[in-house]
């Protein structure tokens, strides 16, 4: 009888361990970001929506906003338009169509303040046309 209890207890522990491992592997991750509006003229308040691996969405998604490719800076970088930390963009005298980029960490538990160029992240793009 004691042997049966030991086998049953070992089987129970194996099931608990398998369940815990399964929970860890199904952790929610950011898969994509869309920006709304997708295109704007002159000025706009862009909003990011994040789409997660569990099917959930977050709007507005906290994101870092960029006027060019994320984390890319040139020595003589020209600011083609103005963009603040909330996604509000406006033209500043330069004509053309420019990318608006929002990036956020893949892991929703990583705060934006800890996101670096090497962090696993997802980006979304929209366009601002300046006259």
GULOTI-746317 format. One line per 4 residues: number of its first residue (from 0); their letters; for each residue x, y, z of C-alpha. Coordinates in nm, 2 decimals, decimal comma. Example, Ala and Ser with C-alpha at 12.3 -4.5 7.8 and 13.67 -1.06 7.14 Angstrom:
2
0) as) 1,23 -0,45 0,78  1,37 -0,11 0,71
This chain:
131
0) xxxx) 0,00 0,00 0,00  0,28 0,23 0,08  0,44 0,17 -0,26  0,11 0,27 -0,43
4) xxxx) 0,10 0,60 -0,24  0,45 0,68 -0,33  0,38 0,61 -0,70  0,06 0,82 -0,68
8) xxxx) 0,24 1,11 -0,51  0,52 1,10 -0,77  0,26 1,10 -1,05  0,09 1,40 -0,88
12) xxxx) 0,42 1,59 -0,85  0,49 1,52 -1,22  0,16 1,66 -1,32  0,21 1,97 -1,11
16) xxxx) 0,56 2,02 -1,26  0,42 1,98 -1,62  0,14 2,23 -1,55  0,39 2,49 -1,41
20) xxxx) 0,62 2,44 -1,71  0,33 2,48 -1,95  0,22 2,81 -1,78  0,57 2,95 -1,82
24) xxxx) 0,59 2,86 -2,19  0,25 3,02 -2,27  0,35 3,36 -2,13  0,18 3,65 -2,31
28) xxxx) 0,41 3,83 -2,56  0,36 4,13 -2,78  0,34 4,02 -3,15  0,26 4,33 -3,35
32) xxxx) 0,17 4,70 -3,32  -0,06 4,91 -3,54  -0,08 5,28 -3,54  -0,39 5,48 -3,58
36) xxxx) -0,43 5,68 -3,80  -0,21 5,49 -4,05  -0,16 5,81 -4,25  -0,20 6,17 -4,15
40) xxxx) -0,14 6,52 -4,31  0,01 6,82 -4,12  -0,05 6,70 -3,77  -0,20 6,41 -3,58
44) xxxx) -0,23 6,23 -3,25  -0,11 5,88 -3,32  -0,22 5,59 -3,10  -0,05 5,25 -3,08
48) xxxx) -0,25 4,93 -3,04  -0,06 4,62 -2,93  -0,16 4,26 -3,03  -0,05 3,98 -2,80
52) xxxx) 0,00 3,61 -2,83  -0,30 3,53 -2,62  -0,53 3,72 -2,85  -0,56 4,02 -2,63
56) xxxx) -0,51 4,38 -2,74  -0,41 4,70 -2,56  -0,50 5,05 -2,67  -0,33 5,28 -2,61
60) xxxx) -0,02 5,07 -2,59  0,26 5,24 -2,39  0,54 5,29 -2,65  0,86 5,48 -2,73
64) xxxx) 0,80 5,71 -3,03  1,05 5,77 -3,30  1,07 6,00 -3,60  1,30 5,75 -3,78
68) xxxx) 1,40 5,39 -3,75  1,40 5,29 -3,38  1,72 5,37 -3,19  1,89 5,50 -3,51
72) xxxx) 2,06 5,83 -3,50  2,30 6,00 -3,74  2,56 6,26 -3,64  2,39 6,53 -3,83
76) xxxx) 2,03 6,41 -3,78  1,77 6,65 -3,91  1,44 6,65 -3,72  1,19 6,64 -4,02
80) xxxx) 0,89 6,68 -3,80  0,80 6,71 -3,43  0,70 6,41 -3,23  0,64 6,39 -2,86
84) xxxx) 0,64 6,11 -2,61  0,26 6,06 -2,65  0,26 6,02 -3,02  0,15 6,37 -3,11
88) xxxx) 0,31 6,47 -3,44  0,33 6,80 -3,64  0,51 6,93 -3,94  0,79 7,19 -3,88
92) xxxx) 0,85 7,33 -4,22  1,00 7,02 -4,40  0,80 6,88 -4,69  0,76 6,51 -4,76
96) xxxx) 0,61 6,19 -4,62  0,78 6,06 -4,31  0,76 5,75 -4,09  0,62 5,77 -3,74
100) xxxx) 0,74 5,46 -3,54  0,62 5,33 -3,21  0,82 5,05 -3,03  0,74 4,85 -2,72
104) xxxx) 0,90 4,55 -2,54  0,79 4,20 -2,64  0,75 4,11 -2,27  0,47 4,33 -2,13
108) xxxx) 0,64 4,32 -1,79  0,94 4,51 -1,91  0,89 4,89 -1,84  0,96 5,13 -2,12
112) xxxx) 1,22 5,30 -1,90  1,42 4,97 -1,91  1,39 4,92 -2,29  1,72 4,95 -2,47
116) xxxx) 1,82 4,91 -2,84  1,90 4,54 -2,77  1,57 4,46 -2,59  1,33 4,22 -2,76
120) xxxx) 1,08 4,46 -2,91  0,81 4,51 -3,17  0,76 4,82 -3,38  0,47 4,97 -3,58
124) xxxx) 0,47 5,24 -3,85  0,25 5,51 -3,98  0,31 5,80 -4,21  0,29 6,18 -4,17
128) xxx) 0,28 6,39 -4,48  0,40 6,75 -4,45  0,31 7,01 -4,72
